[in-house]
Amino acid sequence: MNWQGKKVAVTGAGGFIASHLVETLVRQGAQVRALVRYTSRSDNGWLDDVRRNLGTEFEIVRGDIRESQGIMRVVEGCDYVFHLAALIAIPYSYDWPGSYIETNVVGGFNVLEAARAQRVSKVIFTSTSEVYGSALYTPMDETHPLQTQSPYAASKAASDLLAASYARSFEMPVVVVRPFNTYGPRQSRRAVIPTIISQALVGTEIYLGDTTPVRDLNFVADTVAGFLACAANAVADGRVYNLASGVGVSIGEVVERIGRLLGKPLTIVSDPRRRRPEASEVRCLIGASKRVEAECGWKPTFSLDEGLRQTVSWFAQHPEIRSAATESVREYVK
């Protein structure tokens, strides 16, 4: 698609994947309205980093996805809406599940209602591979049963079904994009790969919970390309698209690969406090992406080692983030 001059709203724009999406859209000529969550610090998340990279301005709106009238103003006049705003930290969903319902379900409803009222050309609605739960078969295609094993996953599954219902009930142009585990520069230090890298850059002991779960890891540039491919495709009937590599890697193997990239052996120190409840742990996520490849022409291009190399390089160049991540781990394991 030629994005030149297209008016695009991106929710959750200060976050990891969304900030890369905003940067790519602006580079391709889109007129982006970026929604970030309001804080008293007037924090734009990663969008300030995006502005520095681009050397240009774009519209930033501070607000809250839970406020329906505000979302109506964000969506107004836009051709496309990429909805990425969400609470995503799985451990916190055990302690504060209601906030996940308010943000992920009610917030998603607000976006859908606003997009319907404003008659946008297409909504690209973000899901997560966590809604599948532990694999009943691999690779997991879009027909795999939904098995929500955390309040976070349940909130995302509910919002996915709501999006699909709007496509069927109101003929709204919606697709649901279901990325498998995305990693790369700017990812939250609470995520497993930044946690490993941050510790590995300053030492050789890596504090982790369970290292046996298997994940389908995708570099952020590939995930962004997947979003754009799904937006460009004419299909908008509530269909779900997996963004996945089809390759599973255990967390323990990720530690080994990062150690090889850094040229030093790493020792895993098991910390039970970093484990999920046993029935909540998703043992295996490996996705099938045949549908998105056939219908949208997308498939990943980055190897795991190349993606990890770029991610390690980025964290090495941001000692303030690395230091905060390391201190967070040390405090946790005291």
C-alpha angles and dihedrals in degrees: 000000000000103000094185108132095356113142109230133180119203119190121204085024097159092062133095106271095025094055090055089048091051091049092051094046093050091048088053093053103260121148099235128199105194120200117205128177112263117243131171087248090063086233117182094190112214093344092092087058089049091051091052091050093048099039088217141093129246132174117283121187121191115210146106127277089219093065108086100196092050091052089051088059092047093053096041113120095004125135095201135024123202107194111202102140110123147129102251111168104113098200092056091051088069090058101036108024094154092063089056091054091049095047103034102033104027091036091051090048090053091053092049093048092048092048091049092050092047094044095228118190094239143351118213103201118198121226131167137235087237089082089073094059119198111352119265086188136357139267090033113221127195092273093060109122117261110245110176110203099176136035087250092057091046092053091051094047090051092051091047091055090047091054091050090049091055090054091052099037101040102019088243115171100243136149126183115221114202111194119194117219107325121196137172144099116348094022115148113270088231091068117097101247095049088045091055095043094047092053094041093054092059103031147350103255115090116196110209142148120228112354097185101079113109122225137187101231122203129183114240095241089059092048092051090049087053092054091051092047091052090048092051094050115096093228112102106153100121091277119162122230124194117214103204143135096220090230123112124211126180120231088242090057090050088057090052093050093050090049090054091049090052093042097236138098116253125207119212115221110199115224115186091201089068093057126102119235105281096245090047097052113106104219101193136015117176116153136209115219101181092118096055091043092051098042104030104023095238129141130150118267104184120088116223093247093051092048092048090048091055092045094050090048092052094050090046088057093050105059093166091062093041091051093050091050093049093048090049090055093046092050091048095053098046 
